[in-house]
Amino acid sequence: MTSHQTTQTMKPATAAKKLGVYLEATPTEFQEGVVSRTELAALQSDPPEWLQELRNNGPHPRPVVAAKLGISISGLARGGVTDALTTEQIDALKQDDPEWLRKERATQAEVRKETVRIKERNAERSSKAQEPRS
């Protein structure tokens, strides 16, 4: 009996998401092909020039734009940013520091604080629950 190991592949959109790049900005061969897990690992460990260029200069997908601005993806939408942005455009936004961006950053900071507070509260409850009762 021989075992056939099938190569797991993914759609270009999935691979682009895992690589943190905007699919429409990738080379045509990448957009039209399929990517195996081995190929994805190779792209991650030794990115070709086009991938390095995209990661450095964009255009970046919305999750990356949001992270670079320190806000949520919803915050991007509320700010009217619906398209991919280049690093230059992101830097310009940071420089301009519009009111909506300041507001979204403050909201994100509150969300992070609340997340930490809940995590600490849950850890405290968990440790109290494990204490032996006398």
C-alpha positions in Angstrom: 0.0 0.0 0.0 1.3 3.4 -0.9 0.1 6.5 0.8 -0.5 9.6 -1.3 0.1 12.8 0.5 -2.0 15.5 -1.2 -0.4 18.9 -1.2 -2.6 21.4 0.6 -3.2 24.5 -1.4 -4.9 27.8 -0.8 -6.5 30.5 -2.9 -4.3 33.5 -3.7 -6.6 35.7 -1.5 -6.0 33.4 1.5 -2.2 33.4 0.9 -2.2 37.2 0.5 -4.0 37.5 3.8 -1.5 35.2 5.6 1.3 37.3 4.0 -0.3 40.6 5.1 -0.3 42.0 1.5 -3.0 43.5 -0.7 -3.9 40.8 -3.3 -4.6 43.3 -6.1 -1.0 44.6 -5.8 0.6 41.1 -6.1 2.0 39.8 -9.4 -0.5 38.3 -11.9 1.1 34.8 -11.5 0.4 35.0 -7.8 -3.2 36.2 -8.3 -4.0 33.6 -10.8 -2.3 30.6 -9.3 -2.8 28.5 -6.1 -0.3 28.5 -3.3 0.8 25.4 -1.5 1.7 25.4 2.2 5.3 24.8 1.2 5.3 27.8 -1.2 3.7 30.0 1.5 6.4 28.9 4.0 9.1 29.8 1.4 7.5 33.2 0.7 7.5 33.9 4.5 11.0 32.7 5.2 12.7 34.2 2.1 10.4 36.8 0.6 11.0 37.7 -3.0 11.6 41.3 -4.0 8.0 42.0 -4.9 6.8 40.8 -1.5 9.4 42.8 0.3 8.4 45.9 -1.7 4.7 45.4 -0.9 5.4 44.9 2.8 7.5 48.0 2.9 5.6 50.4 0.7 2.2 48.9 0.1 -0.5 49.3 -0.9 -1.4 47.6 2.3 -4.7 45.8 3.1 -7.0 47.4 5.6 -6.0 45.2 8.6 -2.4 46.4 8.1 -3.4 50.0 7.6 -5.4 49.9 10.8 -2.5 48.3 12.7 -0.1 50.9 11.4 -2.4 53.7 12.5 -3.1 52.1 15.8 -6.9 51.8 15.3 -9.5 49.2 14.5 -10.7 48.2 11.0 -14.1 49.6 12.0 -12.4 52.8 12.9 -10.9 53.0 9.4 -14.3 52.7 7.9 -15.7 55.3 10.3 -12.9 57.6 9.1 -13.9 57.0 5.5 -10.8 54.9 4.6 -12.1 52.0 2.5 -9.2 51.5 0.1 -5.7 50.0 0.5 -3.2 52.7 1.4 0.5 53.0 0.7 3.1 53.5 3.5 3.5 57.1 2.2 -0.3 57.7 2.5 -0.3 56.2 6.0 2.6 58.4 7.1 0.8 61.4 5.6 -2.3 60.6 7.6 -0.2 60.2 10.8 1.4 63.6 10.0 -2.0 65.3 9.4 -3.4 63.7 12.5 -7.1 64.4 11.6 -9.7 64.6 14.3 -11.3 61.3 13.4 -7.9 59.5 13.7 -7.2 61.0 17.2 -10.7 60.0 18.2 -10.2 56.4 16.9 -6.8 56.1 18.6 -8.4 57.2 21.9 -11.2 54.6 21.4 -8.6 51.9 20.7 -6.6 52.8 23.8 -9.8 52.5 25.9 -10.6 49.1 24.3 -7.1 47.9 25.2 -7.4 49.1 28.8 -10.8 47.4 29.2 -9.4 44.2 27.7 -6.5 44.2 30.2 -8.9 45.0 33.1 -11.2 42.1 32.2 -8.3 39.7 31.8 -6.9 40.7 35.2 -10.4 40.4 36.8 -10.8 36.9 35.3 -7.4 35.8 36.4 -8.2 37.0 39.9 -11.5 35.2 40.0 -9.8 32.1 38.7 -7.1 32.1 41.4 -9.8 32.7 44.1 -11.8 29.8 42.8 -8.8 27.5 43.1 -8.0 28.5 46.7 -8.8 25.8 49.2 -11.8 26.6 51.4 -11.5 26.3 55.2 
